Amino acid sequence: MQSAVLAFTEDKLLPVSAVLNAIRDLGNEAVEQYDPQIITQASSLSQLPVESSSVDIVISISSSLEFPGDQMFEEISRVLKPGGTILIHKNLKSDKSDSDKEISALERKLLLVGFLEAQRLQLKPLVSAEVVQSFGVKGKKPSWKIGSSFAIKKAPKSLLKLQVDDDSDLIDEDSLLTEEDLKKPQLPPVGDCEVGSTRKACRNCTCGRAEAEEKVEKLGLTMDQLNNPQSACGSCGLGDAFRCSTCPYKGLPPFKLGEKVTLSGNFLSADI
């Protein structure tokens, strides 16, 4: 069965021989059986005059890096049959272009448009002897149609089998512990500061209770009066301006009734 071939260019002339040579570059030797449809000056077209999914091979032959554009790539995808082939053939009349860079850009372009198997081809000039560089990239349209669906095979239900190698080198976690790790932690001894109903400072007190008791003794207060201050008039906690002359809390900073009175570190210390 003869394949339908569409070739187009932005130039005014595209010889049939150039198209047949391009088909031969795709690996089709029997080019005589092809009767390609050729479109010239395609850069002025917004749509290819071909029905959708009706062409097996689309060939673009141009001497411009900007042709074909994004819209033309969409048209190529539209007219190609599923699984059809696209060939972008460039014949440049200048050696200023970096062919490797341009080929890579064309490959990315084909992949972004949706073509598969994009690859570069070693090509010979097709149009005239003025051509300095000639290169090309081909790709394939996916074999499925847009909107097609297929059933996904369900994986058979099977239990996951885990193979354990008894000969593997496993580390005993207990062997990582040292003798120091196995020792029971020793809690510090509890002194008189922490136990007992009176909660007096111990002989070698280092927690600050002894200093607090010394300050309390100078004020003539008990520890209970500091830890749980009470007031008959209800104004003792507001400060000296609200306290009477016989108030036991006179000279202390303001506090809230029922909450422990906090003494600063320099309380009762001389200012000079």
Buried (B, 14 or more C-beta within 10 A) or exposed (E): EEBBBBBBBBBEEBEEEBBBBBBBBBEBEEBEEBEBBBBBEBBEBEEBEBEEBEBBBBBBBBBBEEBBEEEBBEBBBBBBBEEBBBBBBBBBEEEEBEBEEBBBEBBEBBEEBEBEEBEBBEBEBBBEEEBEBBBBBBBBBBEEEEEEEEEEEEEEEEEEEEEEEEEEEEEEEEEEEEEEEEEEEEEEEEBBBEEEEEBBBBEEBEEEBBBBBEBBEEBEBEBEBBEEBEBEEEBBBBBEEBBEEEBBBBEBEBBEEEEEBEBEEEBEEEEE
